[in-house]
């Protein structure tokens, strides 16, 4: 049961009791005090939702939402090429070939927001990130978490194996 629904049910019950019971001051005070915690819970719900969503990690952090570390997965470049098919809509692996997104040739070891000829979001350019394999693994899980404000409108790759495979593909000579 959501907090909003609980609040509405409590409010309806309070109104029903007040209208049926003569609405004495003692009853009203009890009903009002019963409604106060529900009101506070509803008001606090957005703050609780914000607290539940993970904050953007620091540029040197590589913690993933799912807790997986790249070192725990062995990447397969052949499968990574298949997974990368969804990335090809926006990215190329050929150097100097920018599309909707920047070229990913040589991405590992490169500072974010530095491919010549590509216009990055301020969030990406100013992120302070250098694309290590571990940072890329984190980013591919949920890009908008790692670089809030990025213009990359991709939800991410939730499967750790897929992320490791894409990284193996990007590292391989293409």
Beta strands, then each sheet from edge to edge (+ up, - down):
end
